Amino acid sequence: MEPHFQIADRDENDWTVVEIHGEVDVYTVPRIRDHVITRIEDGRLRLILDLRRVTFIDSTGLGVFVGILKRIREREGALRLVIASQTVRKIFDLTSLYGVFPIYDSLGAALTAP
């Protein structure tokens, strides 16, 4: 597992902000999935995944984000991503996922968007 990986959340303006730090890969995806699914099962259906401090995403990471989006939509919730890194943004663009997720440059923009 990535030694600098961290995941934490907090509630802000009717949203649950899940901050992820480090690499999102086959080693860290189980922690991300478990953390977020627990929040969804607790009724937190407006989630922002703050990926500003994510340094790398592999295909398992993309897969877990798609799975989270599906689970949220099944419950009529909302999911937003905050991505600052051009490298991480490029991964979403190259895989045609950029149009699937609402993606914001800043947490403030994600929190205040209609």
Phi and psi restraints in degrees (value plus and minus 20) as a CYANA .aco file:
   2 GLU   PHI     -78.5   -38.5
   2 GLU   PSI     101.8   141.8
   3 PRO   PHI     -85.9   -45.9
   3 PRO   PSI     -40.7    -0.7
   4 HIS   PHI    -125.0   -85.0
   4 HIS   PSI      -6.7    33.3
   5 PHE   PHI     -92.7   -52.7
   5 PHE   PSI     115.5   155.5
   6 GLN   PHI    -163.7  -123.7
   6 GLN   PSI     128.1   168.1
   7 ILE   PHI    -161.6  -121.6
   7 ILE   PSI     114.2   154.2
   8 ALA   PHI    -173.0  -133.0
   8 ALA   PSI     141.7   181.7
   9 ASP   PHI    -160.9  -120.9
   9 ASP   PSI     143.2   183.2
  10 ARG   PHI    -174.5  -134.5
  10 ARG   PSI     137.2   177.2
  11 ASP   PHI    -115.5   -75.5
  11 ASP   PSI     115.7   155.7
  12 GLU   PHI    -172.3  -132.3
  12 GLU   PSI     101.7   141.7
  13 ASN   PHI      31.1    71.1
  13 ASN   PSI      31.4    71.4
  14 ASP   PHI      48.2    88.2
  14 ASP   PSI      -9.0    31.0
  15 TRP   PHI    -139.6   -99.6
  15 TRP   PSI     130.1   170.1
  16 THR   PHI    -121.2   -81.2
  16 THR   PSI      98.0   138.0
  17 VAL   PHI    -116.9   -76.9
  17 VAL   PSI      99.3   139.3
  18 VAL   PHI    -125.4   -85.4
  18 VAL   PSI      92.0   132.0
  19 GLU   PHI    -112.2   -72.2
  19 GLU   PSI     108.5   148.5
  20 ILE   PHI    -140.1  -100.1
  20 ILE   PSI     109.7   149.7
  21 HIS   PHI    -140.9  -100.9
  21 HIS   PSI     115.6   155.6
  22 GLY   PHI      83.0   123.0
  22 GLY   PSI    -171.7  -131.7
  23 GLU   PHI    -111.1   -71.1
  23 GLU   PSI     121.6   161.6
  24 VAL   PHI    -130.1   -90.1
  24 VAL   PSI      82.0   122.0
  25 ASP   PHI    -167.7  -127.7
  25 ASP   PSI    -191.9  -151.9
  26 VAL   PHI     -75.5   -35.5
  26 VAL   PSI     -47.3    -7.3
  27 TYR   PHI    -102.1   -62.1
  27 TYR   PSI     -51.7   -11.7
  28 THR   PHI    -121.6   -81.6
  28 THR   PSI     -37.8     2.2
  29 VAL   PHI     -75.9   -35.9
  29 VAL   PSI     -62.2   -22.2
  30 PRO   PHI     -77.9   -37.9
  30 PRO   PSI     -59.1   -19.1
  31 ARG   PHI     -86.7   -46.7
  31 ARG   PSI     -61.1   -21.1
  32 ILE   PHI     -83.5   -43.5
  32 ILE   PSI     -69.9   -29.9
  33 ARG   PHI     -77.7   -37.7
  33 ARG   PSI     -69.6   -29.6
  34 ASP   PHI     -81.5   -41.5
  34 ASP   PSI     -63.6   -23.6
  35 HIS   PHI     -81.3   -41.3
  35 HIS   PSI     -70.1   -30.1
  36 VAL   PHI     -91.5   -51.5
  36 VAL   PSI     -61.6   -21.6
  37 ILE   PHI     -81.9   -41.9
  37 ILE   PSI     -58.3   -18.3
  38 THR   PHI     -79.9   -39.9
  38 THR   PSI     -61.6   -21.6
  39 ARG   PHI     -84.4   -44.4
  39 ARG   PSI     -62.7   -22.7
  40 ILE   PHI     -82.9   -42.9
  40 ILE   PSI     -64.8   -24.8
  41 GLU   PHI     -84.9   -44.9
  41 GLU   PSI     -44.9    -4.9
  42 ASP   PHI     -99.5   -59.5
  42 ASP   PSI     -20.2    19.8
  43 GLY   PHI      74.6   114.6
  43 GLY   PSI     -12.4    27.6
  44 ARG   PHI    -105.7   -65.7
  44 ARG   PSI      78.8   118.8
  45 LEU   PHI    -129.2   -89.2
  45 LEU   PSI     -13.2    26.8
  46 ARG   PHI    -140.4  -100.4
  46 ARG   PSI      77.1   117.1
  47 LEU   PHI    -134.5   -94.5
  47 LEU   PSI     120.8   160.8
  48 ILE   PHI    -139.0   -99.0
  48 ILE   PSI     101.4   141.4
  49 LEU   PHI    -112.6   -72.6
  49 LEU   PSI      91.5   131.5
  50 ASP   PHI    -109.0   -69.0
  50 ASP   PSI      83.2   123.2
  51 LEU   PHI    -124.9   -84.9
  51 LEU   PSI      -1.0    39.0
  52 ARG   PHI     -81.6   -41.6
  52 ARG   PSI     -46.2    -6.2
  53 ARG   PHI    -126.7   -86.7
  53 ARG   PSI      -3.5    36.5
  54 VAL   PHI    -102.7   -62.7
  54 VAL   PSI     111.5   151.5
  55 THR   PHI    -121.9   -81.9
  55 THR   PSI     -36.7     3.3
  56 PHE   PHI    -181.2  -141.2
  56 PHE   PSI     122.0   162.0
  57 ILE   PHI    -155.0  -115.0
  57 ILE   PSI     109.7   149.7
  58 ASP   PHI    -124.4   -84.4
  58 ASP   PSI    -195.3  -155.3
  59 SER   PHI     -83.8   -43.8
  59 SER   PSI     -51.2   -11.2
  60 THR   PHI     -88.6   -48.6
  60 THR   PSI     -53.2   -13.2
  61 GLY   PHI     -85.2   -45.2
  61 GLY   PSI     -65.4   -25.4
  62 LEU   PHI     -80.9   -40.9
  62 LEU   PSI     -60.9   -20.9
  63 GLY   PHI     -81.3   -41.3
  63 GLY   PSI     -61.6   -21.6
  64 VAL   PHI     -87.4   -47.4
  64 VAL   PSI     -56.0   -16.0
  65 PHE   PHI     -86.0   -46.0
  65 PHE   PSI     -60.3   -20.3
  66 VAL   PHI     -83.6   -43.6
  66 VAL   PSI     -61.9   -21.9
  67 GLY   PHI     -83.1   -43.1
  67 GLY   PSI     -60.0   -20.0
  68 ILE   PHI     -84.0   -44.0
  68 ILE   PSI     -64.6   -24.6
  69 LEU   PHI     -79.1   -39.1
  69 LEU   PSI     -64.8   -24.8
  70 LYS   PHI     -81.2   -41.2
  70 LYS   PSI     -65.3   -25.3
  71 ARG   PHI     -83.2   -43.2
  71 ARG   PSI     -61.8   -21.8
  72 ILE   PHI     -84.2   -44.2
  72 ILE   PSI     -66.1   -26.1
  73 ARG   PHI     -84.7   -44.7
  73 ARG   PSI     -55.0   -15.0
  74 GLU   PHI     -80.4   -40.4
  74 GLU   PSI     -46.1    -6.1
  75 ARG   PHI    -123.2   -83.2
  75 ARG   PSI      -6.5    33.5
  76 GLU   PHI      39.4    79.4
  76 GLU   PSI      15.9    55.9
  77 GLY   PHI    -118.2   -78.2
  77 GLY   PSI    -187.8  -147.8
  78 ALA   PHI    -156.7  -116.7
  78 ALA   PSI     123.0   163.0
  79 LEU   PHI    -151.4  -111.4
  79 LEU   PSI     111.2   151.2
  80 ARG   PHI    -148.0  -108.0
  80 ARG   PSI     128.8   168.8
  81 LEU   PHI    -135.6   -95.6
  81 LEU   PSI     122.6   162.6
  82 VAL   PHI    -134.7   -94.7
  82 VAL   PSI      98.8   138.8
  83 ILE   PHI    -151.4  -111.4
  83 ILE   PSI     103.6   143.6
  84 ALA   PHI    -124.1   -84.1
  84 ALA   PSI     -51.6   -11.6
  85 SER   PHI     -94.1   -54.1
  85 SER   PSI     107.5   147.5
  86 GLN   PHI     -84.5   -44.5
  86 GLN   PSI     -51.9   -11.9
  87 THR   PHI     -83.7   -43.7
  87 THR   PSI     -66.2   -26.2
  88 VAL   PHI     -88.2   -48.2
  88 VAL   PSI     -60.6   -20.6
  89 ARG   PHI     -79.5   -39.5
  89 ARG   PSI     -60.4   -20.4
  90 LYS   PHI     -82.0   -42.0
  90 LYS   PSI     -56.4   -16.4
  91 ILE   PHI     -81.2   -41.2
  91 ILE   PSI     -64.0   -24.0
  92 PHE   PHI     -86.4   -46.4
  92 PHE   PSI     -56.7   -16.7
  93 ASP   PHI     -88.5   -48.5
  93 ASP   PSI     -67.0   -27.0
  94 LEU   PHI     -84.7   -44.7
  94 LEU   PSI     -48.4    -8.4
  95 THR   PHI    -115.4   -75.4
  95 THR   PSI     -11.9    28.1
  96 SER   PHI      42.3    82.3
  96 SER   PSI       0.4    40.4
  97 LEU   PHI    -110.3   -70.3
  97 LEU   PSI     -29.3    10.7
  98 TYR   PHI     -79.4   -39.4
  98 TYR   PSI     -56.4   -16.4
  99 GLY   PHI    -103.2   -63.2
  99 GLY   PSI     -31.0     9.0
 100 VAL   PHI    -103.7   -63.7
 100 VAL   PSI     -58.3   -18.3
 101 PHE   PHI    -123.1   -83.1
 101 PHE   PSI     120.5   160.5
 102 PRO   PHI     -92.1   -52.1
 102 PRO   PSI      96.2   136.2
 103 ILE   PHI    -137.2   -97.2
 103 ILE   PSI     113.7   153.7
 104 TYR   PHI    -143.6  -103.6
 104 TYR   PSI     133.9   173.9
 105 ASP   PHI     -99.9   -59.9
 105 ASP   PSI     -45.5    -5.5
 106 SER   PHI    -159.4  -119.4
 106 SER   PSI     137.3   177.3
 107 LEU   PHI     -84.8   -44.8
 107 LEU   PSI     -60.1   -20.1
 108 GLY   PHI     -77.7   -37.7
 108 GLY   PSI     -63.1   -23.1
 109 ALA   PHI     -85.0   -45.0
 109 ALA   PSI     -60.5   -20.5
 110 ALA   PHI     -86.0   -46.0
 110 ALA   PSI     -57.1   -17.1
 111 LEU   PHI     -92.5   -52.5
 111 LEU   PSI     -50.4   -10.4
 112 THR   PHI    -124.3   -84.3
 112 THR   PSI     -27.5    12.5
 113 ALA   PHI     -84.8   -44.8
 113 ALA   PSI     126.5   166.5
